[in-house]
């Protein structure tokens, strides 16, 4: 039974993405720190990425109760908003677009595109009221967050940093 929609979130985001996410560590502590050697982004682009990650986090968190309650229209709207949120589609200046293409590695761009494609697939599945497929794409979205953070943002998310073995001994 569908529960009547009480409100729709128009801004969306990804579970485990935090508002302060960037490709580098926080600027206060490391103004030019990067997640991977050679990646440095301007403060303006860092701010846009932070805004996008905050929106994605909110959307992911809003998806949980929408999916659980069978609020398919709401889940679809959230999925479409996540799909449309990515930085490459924002209104960037020409110089910012050039900077993005110059500094972001192809793997980041590919992961970002796949993530937003999954959000579109989630929206489509929600329109069709297909709970199994919606859940699958929610998993794919979350998995994409984890993969991206582990590859590009271990300074920001140290839980994803690879641990060095202590001479084979466990603590």
N, C-alpha and C positions, 0 to 999 in steps of 0.2 A: 504494500500500500504506500503510495506516495504521500509524503507529508507536505503540506502547503509550504511554499517558499516564504520565509520571513525576511530575507534580505540577501542581496547578492553582492559579493565582493567584486569590485571592478578592477582592483589591482591585485596581481597575483605574484606568487613567488615559490621558491623551492624549499622543501624540508631540508634542514641542516645547512642552509645558506644563511649567513648572518648579515645584518645590515652593514657591518663594517668590512665585508669581504672585499678584498682587492687581490690583484695578482702579486702584490708584495705585502710586506709587513706594514703595520701602521706607520704612517708618515711621521708621527710625533717621535717615534723611537728610531726609525731608519728611513729618512726622507727619500733615499734613492735605493732602498733595498728591493730585491727582486726575488720572485719565486724560482726562477730559472736564470742562470747566468745570461746576461745580455738583455733581459726584458726590463725596460724602464718605461713607465708611463707618466705622462704629465699629470699635475694635480687636477686639471679639468676632467681628463678621462678617468682618473681614479674616482673622482666624485660621481661621474656617470655610472661607473661600474658599481660603486657602493649603492647608488639609488636603485639600479637594476636588481642587485642581489637582495636588497631589502624588499622590493616588490615581489620577487620570486619566492622569498621565504614566506611572506604573508600569504601568497597564493597557495603554496604547498600546505601550509597549516590550515587554511580555509578549506582545502580539498578534503581533509580527513572527515570532518563532520558531514560535509555534503555527500560524499560517497557512502558513508555509513548509514545515512538516513535516506538514501535513494533519491536525493535531490538532483536529478539528472540535468535539469536546465541550469542550475547553479554550477554544477561541476563542469558543464560544457562551457559556460561563460568564463569560468576561471581558466580552463585549459586554453581557450582561444586567447585570453589575455596574456597568459604565459607565453604562448607561441609568438605573439606580436611584440613582446617586450624586449627582444634582444637588441643589444647595443648596436649591431650593424644596421638595424632598421630605424634607430632613433634619428632625430633631426640633428645630425652632426655637421659641423662646418667641414669644408673640403679639407682643411688642414688636419682636423681631427680624424677624418676618414683615412687620410694618408698615413697619419701616425699609427692608427690601429693596424692597418695592413703592413706597415713597416715593422712594428714591434711585437705583434702577437704571432706566436708560432702557428704554423698550419694545423698542428694537432689541437690547439686550443680552439681555433675557428671551426674545425671539423666537429669537435665535441659540442661546441655551442650550437651548431646547426642541427646535430642529431638530437640534442636535448629539446630544442624548440619544435622539431618535427614530432618527437614523442608527445609533446604537449598538445599538438594539433590532433594526433591520433587519439589521445585521451578524450579530447573534446568531441571528436566524431563518435567514439564508442559511447560516451555519455548521451549524445543525441539519440543513439540507438538503444539506450537503456540496457547496455550490455555490461553488467557488473564485473564479470570475469575479465573482460578486456580492459575496462577502466582500471581495475586493480593492477593488471599487468603493466599498463603504461604509467601508473603511479609509481610502481616499483622501478621501472626504467628511468623515470625522472629522478628519483632518489638515488639510484645507482649512478646516474650521470653526475650528480652533485658530489658524491663521495669520490668518484674517479677523478673529477676535475680538481677538487680540493687536494687530493693526494698527489696529483702530478704538478699542480701549479701554485698551491697555496699552503705548503707545509709550514711556512713561517707564521701564517695566520691561524692554521689549524694543526698544531704540533702533534695531535693525536694520530695524524697520518704520516708523520715523519718516520722513516725507516730506522729501526733500532739496530745498533751495532751489537753483535754478539760479544759477550764478555768471556772470551776464550772457551766458548762452548759450555760454560756453566750457567745454570739458571738460578735466579734468586727467589 
